[in-house]
Amino acid sequence: MATILIIEDEAFLRNNIKKMLELKGYLCYTAENGQEGVDSLQQLTPDLIVCDVMMPYMDGFEVLENVRAHPLTAATPFIFLTARADAIDKIKGTELGANKYLTKPFSMIDLIAAVQDLLNNSAC
């Protein structure tokens, strides 16, 4: 069973993503902001991370930089979920190592497809 870390500051969305992914058989952990998400990596090595970009304390770009800098999580598949649809933000996310970039509003079908695709193509 793959483990997914969901880092999202909007509680309603965070809980919906968690419920949907758990229905698909994934074990999910959540964090309310970027700092909490990075801190959780001290005890958790997820198979995939789903992360918002605009969050308090530490934004998603900073989270991704931390994830890629740590040897245990450097290759962890990473999906950005964000309302920021600017090409510059997508380029920045890609340059930092994001595997997918889904803009809000997104469909749960698209998120599940992205999760399945990345997990099927990784060594988890």
HELIX and SHEET records of a PDB file:
HELIX    1   1 ALA A   11  LEU A   23  1                                  13    
HELIX    2   2 GLY A   34  SER A   40  1                                   7    
HELIX    3   3 GLY A   60  ALA A   69  1                                  10    
HELIX    4   4 ALA A   87  LEU A   96  1                                  10    
HELIX    5   5 MET A  108  ASN A  120  1                                  13    
SHEET    1   A 5 LEU A  27  ALA A  31  0                                        
SHEET    2   A 5 THR A   3  ILE A   7  1                                        
SHEET    3   A 5 LEU A  48  ASP A  52  1                                        
SHEET    4   A 5 PHE A  78  THR A  82  1                                        
SHEET    5   A 5 LYS A 100  THR A 103  1                                        
END                                                                             
